[in-house]
Amino acid sequence: MRDGERPGKPSGSDDPVPGAENTRGREPGPVRPAAGRTGGPAGTGATPADGSPPSPTGPAGPLSVPGADTTARDAPPDDTPADGAPADDRAPVADAPPPPGLTAIAREWGRIGLLGFGGPPAHISMLREACVERRRWVDAERFEDGVASTNLLPGPASTQLAILTAWWLRGTPGALVGGLCFIVPGLALIIALAALFLAGDAPDPIRGAAAGAGAAVAAVAAHAAWQLMPDSRRRAVGRAARARWYGYLAAGVAGAILAGPWLVLVLVAAGLVETAVRRAGPTGGAADAARTVGTAGTAGSAPAGHGAPGTRRARTDRRLWLLLAALPATALAAGLSALTWTAYKVGALSYGGGFVIIPLMHDDAVGRHGWMDDPEFLNAVALGQITPGPVVQTVSVVGWAAGGVIGALVAAVVAFGPSFLLVLWGGRSLDRLRGIPAVRGFFHGAGPAVVGAIAGSAVPLALALSEPWQAVPALLAAGWLIGLRRGVVGTLLGAGALGVVAALAGLPLP
């Protein structure tokens, strides 16, 4: 599920916070005239051609604040670390905590990685509680804009938000530490569980738990789509837009059931059709652009206190890019090209949340390459739900089935690598992306198609159930989730318990 609801803005969030930028319609905050550093509130959000962060200007030019050292503010910084981390020479803001070190980031993001059960809504809530409410490292409005911006990107949005918030605080090292601490705990657990659940000689109670939890996966997918539909439908304003929304939704449902590996083309086609329709309209997309004026310069801004990136930092980012790009190439050379493509689709071509990976992976893992059968795939999806961390970690179970530990690690690197690259290379431009009418039009078309694909994936998942008794946990899960609106993790654990009972009773197992 690409993403949870955006958290509300608590009272008192306008207090100046380190790492936060003054945004739309707010008065300039305290000036920190540390020598050799840039500072001041965010303005138009325009990014210079040299890649430096937006200058602190407003519509009428530079903001003049009595007592501010504008010479130091406008001068190129000479103390920006090569790794992009904020320097420690900033004057403190009254009543605000100092910016965190890498140890604090590792501790907080690792805690979320260990305890983040429940998917993207839980992750976003925990990140907000740590960064906005408890630690006051990020201001509420900036955090909300970060949620909105990462929801426009392909791949796991909650993972990208975790990387982005850490990047705000400590630049490239913070993004790497925060992202890894968010991902690795759940990844290690799901690989261990994959070794247990996919073993051919697993005990009957383990196989029964897997069969019971797997029977509930179709209901979980339908529930995810049901939750996404209202917000998606509200974005379609007008009778014609609403009619197109239903068309894209139906195309996604049909694609998940019939298109198999070509589902990606269905999603892209829906986005391109909506973009073309908006361009051909009476305003040519001008009205949509007007609605986004003034939104730039918040979530995509540089980390707090950062100046223009220096030559050493550019070399560091270039080496990082080459390293991450070399890992999939190594996988290709090792004979894991099919797995690399499957994981790349999950990490770079999936829109709309974690559950869209189900139809993207199912045909490759079960039908085309035969890495696992339908019951094992259902187990993989269930494991992705009952473990902490991002749902996209399910791809590691597929990787285990395809190539053991090496396959699981390759799948994880290829799936999560694009999220790091998108933030590290495009963090300053994320919010500007929201203001491009063509991009917004694409997501208004691809979004409902993704929701339809998630709903449609429930059909092949339900048809994959092989034992009659599995219909009982499947129906109970549907009523528990959709009728009573209970949580996913408890549903899967309950279905797994029913599977254990079935195994102990001597019922046949898949």
Secondary structure, 3 states (H helix, E strand, C coil): CCCCCCCCCCCCCCCCCCCCCCCCCCCCCCCCCCCCCCCCCCCCCCCCCCCCCCCCEECCEECCCCCCCHHHHHCCCCCCCCCCCCCCCCCCCCCCCCCCCHHHHHHHHHHHHHHCCCCHHHHHHHHHHHHHHHCCCCCHHHHHHHHHHHCCCCCCHHHHHHHHHHHHHHHHHHHHHHHHHHHHHHHHHHHHHHHHHCCCCCCHHHHHHHHHHHHCHHHHHHHHHHHHHHHHHHCCCCHHHHHHHHHHHHHHHHHHHHHHHHHHHHHHHHHHHHHHHHHHCCCCCHHHHHHCCCCCCCCCCCCCCCCCCCHHHHHHHHHHHHHHHHHHHHHHHCCCHHHHHHHHHHHHCCCCCHHHHHHHHHHHHHHHCCCCCHHHHHHHHHHHHHCCCCHHHHHHHHHHHHHHHHHHHHHHHHHHHHHHHHHHHHHHHHHHHCCCHHHHHHHHHHHHHHHHHHHHCHHHHHHCCCCHHHHHHHHHHHHHHHHCCCCHHHHHHHHHHHHHHHHHCCCCCC
